[in-house]
Amino acid sequence: MNNNITIAEPKHNYWKTVFECTLCLLFFLFLIYNAILEVLWFLPVISLIFVFLIAHSVLKEYKKNYIFYPDSIIVQTPSQQYITQIKASEITAWNEYTTHRKNKTTTFLIIESLSQTLVIEKEDYKNYFSFVDHLKQLNLPTNKSLTTADSKVYRKELHTPFEKNVILTFAVSCFVILASYWLIIRTKSDSDETMFFIGQITSIHFSKRTADLKLEEYQNLIFHTRDKAFFKSYNYNNGNETLVNKGKTIKISILKSDYDWLMNDKFIQHIRLFSTTTFNITNYTILD
C-alpha cells in the first residue's frame, strides 16, 4: 500500500505452464494416435480432457493486473493494457470465499459491482491480503452469500477478450477434433469377414491380462489375445519352465477389415510410428 494505492503483484510460473501444456499435448497425441489405429470413439472423447487442461493452464497463467485506488479499481491485462474501471461507489458488496476439495483449500476474493464481478484467487497474487485490507479501509459492505458457485457471480464475472478467445478456441477445437476423427475413420469397413495366418509361434509376451504372439513367418505382425491362461501353460523339465505352446504351429484368424485398415490405408501408413502391427485374434487353433 502506497498513498492508499495498491498495485497487484501477480505470481507467474511460466516453466510450469509450459511443462503442463507439453505433457497434456503428448497425452492428447497418444490417445488420438491409438484412437485412429484401434477405431475407438471413447479415446478422442477422453483426449478432450487434455485439451481442456491445456486451456485451463493458459488461463491460469493469464493473470489480470489490478490497481486499487481510494475511489476505484482499475483492471488491466498482464501487459498493462486498460480493460475496465469499477468505481468504489458502484461496488455493492464483497466477500472472501474458501472452497475445500480433498486436501486443497482455495480462497477467492469476490467483488461485486452494479455491472460486473471480479473474482480474484488468493494464490495468484503475492500481495493478496493488501486487496482485502484496501476494501476494509473503504468500509465497503460484505455479503457472505457471494460465492464462486453463485450463478449471478458467474454471469457477471469479468472476462477479457483473450480469456473469451481461449474458451472459444477450446470449444471449436473439440468440434474440429471429433469431426476430423470421424472423417478419418469413416472409411474403415465394418465387415465381419475374417482372414487366416498359419505359422510357428516364436515368442509369447504377457501383460497383466493378455498375451502377444509372434510367428516365424510374420515377423512384422503381433497377434493379441485375451486368452492369456491358455498360452501361459508351462512344462517343467529338470526344474526349468518352458511354455507349452512356444514353437507350435498355430492357425490365427483376425478381421479382414482390421488388416485392410492397418496395412493398406494410405493415411495410416503416413502416421505409423512402428514397424510392427498388432491385430486382435478372433479365433485360433493349435495345429501340432
Rosetta blueprint (number, residue, H / E / L):
1 M L
2 N E
3 N L
4 N L
5 I E
6 T E
7 I E
8 A L
9 E L
10 P E
11 K L
12 H L
13 N L
14 Y H
15 W H
16 K H
17 T H
18 V H
19 F H
20 E H
21 C H
22 T H
23 L H
24 C H
25 L H
26 L H
27 F H
28 F H
29 L H
30 F H
31 L H
32 I H
33 Y H
34 N H
35 A H
36 I H
37 L H
38 E H
39 V L
40 L L
41 W L
42 F H
43 L H
44 P H
45 V H
46 I H
47 S H
48 L H
49 I H
50 F H
51 V H
52 F H
53 L H
54 I H
55 A H
56 H H
57 S H
58 V H
59 L H
60 K H
61 E H
62 Y L
63 K L
64 K L
65 N E
66 Y E
67 I E
68 F E
69 Y L
70 P L
71 D L
72 S E
73 I E
74 I E
75 V E
76 Q E
77 T L
78 P L
79 S L
80 Q L
81 Q L
82 Y E
83 I E
84 T E
85 Q E
86 I E
87 K E
88 A H
89 S H
90 E H
91 I E
92 T E
93 A E
94 W E
95 N E
96 E E
97 Y E
98 T E
99 T E
100 H E
101 R E
102 K L
103 N L
104 K E
105 T E
106 T E
107 T E
108 F E
109 L E
110 I E
111 I E
112 E E
113 S E
114 L L
115 S L
116 Q L
117 T E
118 L E
119 V E
120 I E
121 E E
122 K H
123 E H
124 D H
125 Y E
126 K L
127 N L
128 Y H
129 F H
130 S H
131 F H
132 V H
133 D H
134 H H
135 L H
136 K H
137 Q H
138 L L
139 N L
140 L L
141 P L
142 T E
143 N L
144 K L
145 S L
146 L L
147 T L
148 T L
149 A L
150 D L
151 S H
152 K H
153 V H
154 Y H
155 R H
156 K H
157 E E
158 L L
159 H L
160 T L
161 P H
162 F H
163 E H
164 K H
165 N H
166 V H
167 I H
168 L H
169 T H
170 F H
171 A H
172 V H
173 S H
174 C H
175 F H
176 V H
177 I H
178 L H
179 A H
180 S H
181 Y H
182 W H
183 L H
184 I H
185 I H
186 R L
187 T L
188 K L
189 S L
190 D L
191 S L
192 D L
193 E L
194 T E
195 M E
196 F E
197 F E
198 I E
199 G E
200 Q E
201 I E
202 T E
203 S E
204 I E
205 H E
206 F E
207 S L
208 K L
209 R L
210 T L
211 A E
212 D E
213 L E
214 K E
215 L E
216 E L
217 E L
218 Y E
219 Q E
220 N E
221 L E
222 I E
223 F E
224 H E
225 T E
226 R L
227 D L
228 K H
229 A H
230 F H
231 F H
232 K L
233 S L
234 Y E
235 N E
236 Y E
237 N E
238 N L
239 G L
240 N E
241 E E
242 T E
243 L E
244 V L
245 N L
246 K L
247 G L
248 K L
249 T E
250 I E
251 K E
252 I E
253 S E
254 I E
255 L E
256 K H
257 S H
258 D H
259 Y H
260 D H
261 W H
262 L H
263 M H
264 N H
265 D L
266 K H
267 F H
268 I H
269 Q H
270 H H
271 I H
272 R L
273 L L
274 F L
275 S L
276 T L
277 T E
278 T E
279 F E
280 N E
281 I L
282 T L
283 N E
284 Y E
285 T E
286 I E
287 L L
288 D L
